[in-house]
């Protein structure tokens, strides 16, 4: 049987209106920023002396943006809707989806080393009892195995929310807890944020997802935001300039 070779050529997906080259670079940089944030967090937890090194494939990153644009262009070119430009929910959803498909981040470590051998730094475990130390170690090892999912969550969170600007402070939080009593399942809005992030990480790691599913999840998270949003996300614009 004769071997067949398949060659995949690069696609030109940019235009001079909505999906410009500048916009593609901007989206790639947003993904890179999310990766950098997660990289530094992991480096702090495992220490610079760890044999694990972090890398990102820029070629795969380019494919993430390209495939996301192809998907979004199907929406803007469709005659079944009036979407002229994808809003931030769609942008975040398509970029996250294709990031999870391509998984541009990879780890490198010695041949006989396993991620199950990773230990947090002494500073990370300081003040924890033995049970909490074991749990923190197991969580760290799991997150290293799912680093692409962790980066994707970081990206969509920061693309939608400006966590530096608190909308609902402690006074509002107290009012909600009093009004809702036992129906508010969190100790605080920060606890709520942590739970939402963990849930999204679980979905990205184990559930079969489509861009529209990610989009709907992100929309639901903004119905009553405790933090400021990065723009007027509910209109047809990509960003609120």
C-alpha positions as CSV (number, residue, x, y, z in Angstrom):
1,X,0.0,0.0,0.0
2,X,1.5,3.3,-1.1
3,X,2.1,5.8,1.7
4,X,0.1,9.0,1.3
5,X,1.4,12.3,2.5
6,X,-0.9,15.1,3.7
7,X,0.3,18.7,3.7
8,X,-1.5,21.4,5.7
9,X,-1.0,24.8,4.3
10,X,-1.4,28.0,6.4
11,X,-4.7,29.8,6.0
12,X,-5.1,33.5,5.5
13,X,-8.0,34.4,7.8
14,X,-7.5,38.1,8.5
15,X,-9.3,41.0,6.9
16,X,-9.2,44.8,7.2
17,X,-12.5,45.1,9.0
18,X,-13.4,42.8,12.0
19,X,-10.7,40.1,12.0
20,X,-7.7,42.2,11.5
21,X,-4.1,41.1,12.0
22,X,-3.8,43.6,14.9
23,X,-6.8,41.9,16.5
24,X,-5.3,38.5,16.1
25,X,-2.0,39.7,17.7
26,X,-4.1,41.2,20.6
27,X,-5.9,38.0,21.2
28,X,-2.6,36.0,21.1
29,X,-1.1,38.4,23.6
30,X,-4.1,37.9,26.0
31,X,-3.5,34.2,25.9
32,X,0.2,34.7,26.4
33,X,-0.5,36.9,29.4
34,X,-2.7,34.2,30.9
35,X,0.1,31.7,30.4
36,X,2.6,34.0,32.0
37,X,0.4,34.5,35.1
38,X,0.0,30.8,35.5
39,X,3.6,30.1,34.9
40,X,4.7,32.4,37.6
41,X,2.2,31.0,40.1
42,X,3.4,27.5,39.4
43,X,7.1,28.6,39.7
44,X,6.4,30.1,43.1
45,X,4.7,26.9,44.2
46,X,7.4,24.4,43.1
47,X,10.5,26.7,43.3
48,X,13.0,27.6,40.7
49,X,15.2,24.7,41.6
50,X,12.5,22.2,40.4
51,X,13.5,20.1,37.4
52,X,10.3,21.0,35.7
53,X,10.5,23.6,32.9
54,X,7.5,25.3,31.2
55,X,7.2,25.9,27.4
56,X,4.6,27.2,25.0
57,X,4.5,26.4,21.3
58,X,4.0,29.7,19.4
59,X,3.1,27.8,16.3
60,X,0.2,26.1,18.1
61,X,-0.8,29.4,19.6
62,X,-1.1,30.8,16.1
63,X,-3.3,27.9,15.2
64,X,-5.5,28.6,18.2
65,X,-6.1,32.1,17.0
66,X,-6.6,31.0,13.4
67,X,-9.1,28.3,14.2
68,X,-11.0,30.6,16.6
69,X,-11.3,33.2,13.8
70,X,-12.6,30.6,11.3
71,X,-15.3,29.7,13.8
72,X,-16.3,33.2,14.6
73,X,-16.3,34.1,10.9
74,X,-19.0,31.5,10.3
75,X,-21.1,33.4,12.7
76,X,-20.5,36.8,11.3
77,X,-20.9,35.5,7.7
78,X,-24.1,33.6,8.4
79,X,-27.4,35.0,7.0
80,X,-29.3,33.4,10.0
81,X,-28.3,36.1,12.5
82,X,-27.4,39.8,12.6
83,X,-24.0,39.4,14.3
84,X,-21.6,41.9,12.7
85,X,-18.8,41.4,15.3
86,X,-18.4,38.8,17.9
87,X,-18.8,40.1,21.5
88,X,-16.3,39.3,24.2
89,X,-18.2,36.2,25.3
90,X,-17.8,34.7,21.8
91,X,-14.2,35.8,21.5
92,X,-13.3,34.2,24.9
93,X,-15.3,31.1,24.2
94,X,-13.7,30.4,20.8
95,X,-10.2,31.1,21.9
96,X,-10.6,29.0,25.0
97,X,-12.1,26.1,23.0
98,X,-9.3,26.0,20.5
99,X,-6.7,26.4,23.2
100,X,-8.1,23.3,24.9
101,X,-8.0,21.5,21.5
102,X,-4.4,22.4,20.6
103,X,-2.9,22.5,24.2
104,X,0.0,24.8,23.3
105,X,1.7,24.6,26.8
106,X,3.8,21.6,27.7
107,X,6.1,20.7,30.5
108,X,9.6,19.2,30.3
109,X,11.3,17.2,33.0
110,X,13.9,14.4,33.4
111,X,13.1,11.0,31.9
112,X,12.7,9.2,35.3
113,X,10.9,12.1,36.9
114,X,7.1,12.0,37.3
115,X,4.7,14.8,38.1
116,X,3.5,12.6,41.0
117,X,7.0,13.3,42.5
118,X,6.4,17.1,42.7
119,X,6.5,18.7,46.1
120,X,5.4,22.3,46.9
121,X,8.1,24.5,48.4
122,X,8.4,24.7,52.2
123,X,7.0,28.2,52.1
124,X,3.9,26.9,50.3
125,X,3.3,24.3,53.1
126,X,4.2,26.5,56.0
127,X,1.5,26.6,58.7
128,X,-0.5,23.7,57.3
129,X,-1.3,20.6,59.2
130,X,-0.3,17.2,57.7
131,X,-3.7,16.6,56.1
132,X,-3.7,20.0,54.5
133,X,-0.1,19.5,53.3
134,X,-1.1,16.2,51.6
135,X,-4.2,17.9,50.0
136,X,-2.2,20.9,48.8
137,X,0.4,18.6,47.2
138,X,-2.2,16.5,45.4
139,X,-3.9,19.6,44.1
140,X,-0.6,21.0,42.8
141,X,0.3,17.8,41.0
142,X,-3.2,17.6,39.4
143,X,-3.0,21.2,38.2
144,X,0.4,20.6,36.6
145,X,-1.1,17.8,34.6
146,X,-3.9,20.1,33.5
147,X,-1.9,23.2,33.0
148,X,-3.6,24.0,29.6
149,X,-7.0,23.9,31.3
150,X,-5.7,26.1,34.1
151,X,-4.4,28.7,31.6
152,X,-7.7,28.6,29.7
153,X,-9.6,29.4,32.8
154,X,-7.2,32.2,33.7
155,X,-7.7,33.6,30.2
156,X,-11.5,33.6,30.1
157,X,-11.7,34.9,33.7
158,X,-9.5,37.9,33.0
159,X,-10.9,38.5,29.5
160,X,-14.4,38.9,31.0
161,X,-13.8,40.2,34.6
162,X,-11.6,43.0,35.9
163,X,-10.9,41.5,39.3
164,X,-9.0,44.6,40.5
165,X,-12.3,46.5,40.5
166,X,-14.8,45.3,43.1
167,X,-18.4,46.0,42.4
168,X,-19.9,44.3,45.4
169,X,-17.8,45.0,48.5
170,X,-18.2,43.7,52.0
171,X,-21.2,45.8,52.8
172,X,-23.2,44.4,49.8
173,X,-21.8,41.0,50.6
174,X,-23.1,41.2,54.2
175,X,-26.6,42.4,52.9
176,X,-26.7,39.4,50.5
177,X,-25.8,36.9,53.2
178,X,-28.5,38.4,55.6
179,X,-31.2,38.5,52.9
180,X,-30.4,35.1,51.5
181,X,-29.6,33.5,54.9
182,X,-29.0,29.8,54.3
183,X,-29.6,30.1,50.5
184,X,-26.3,31.9,49.8
185,X,-23.9,28.9,49.7
186,X,-20.6,30.8,50.0
187,X,-18.8,32.4,52.9
188,X,-17.9,35.4,50.8
189,X,-17.8,36.6,47.2
190,X,-14.1,35.6,47.0
191,X,-15.2,32.1,48.1
192,X,-17.8,32.2,45.3
193,X,-15.1,33.3,42.8
194,X,-12.9,30.4,43.9
195,X,-15.8,27.9,43.5
196,X,-16.7,29.2,40.1
197,X,-13.1,29.0,38.9
198,X,-12.8,25.4,40.3
199,X,-16.0,24.4,38.5
200,X,-14.8,25.9,35.2
201,X,-11.5,24.1,35.6
202,X,-13.4,20.8,36.1
203,X,-15.5,21.4,33.0
204,X,-12.5,22.3,30.9
205,X,-10.7,19.2,32.1
206,X,-13.4,16.5,31.9
207,X,-16.5,17.7,30.1
208,X,-17.1,17.6,26.4
209,X,-17.4,21.3,25.5
210,X,-18.3,23.4,22.5
211,X,-17.7,27.2,22.1
212,X,-21.4,27.9,22.6
213,X,-21.3,26.0,26.0
214,X,-18.3,28.0,27.2
215,X,-20.1,31.2,26.0
216,X,-23.2,30.4,28.0
217,X,-21.3,29.6,31.1
218,X,-19.4,33.0,30.9
219,X,-22.6,34.8,30.3
220,X,-24.2,33.2,33.4
221,X,-21.2,34.3,35.5
222,X,-21.9,37.9,34.8
223,X,-25.6,38.0,35.7
224,X,-24.8,39.5,39.1
225,X,-21.1,40.3,39.0
226,X,-19.2,41.0,42.2
227,X,-16.4,42.4,40.1
228,X,-16.3,44.9,37.3
229,X,-16.5,43.7,33.7
230,X,-13.9,44.5,31.1
231,X,-16.4,46.2,28.8
232,X,-20.0,46.4,27.7
233,X,-20.0,42.7,27.0
234,X,-23.7,42.4,26.1
235,X,-23.5,44.4,22.8
236,X,-22.2,43.3,19.4
237,X,-18.8,45.0,19.8
238,X,-15.6,43.1,20.5
239,X,-14.6,45.6,23.1
240,X,-16.1,48.7,24.7
241,X,-13.7,51.3,23.6
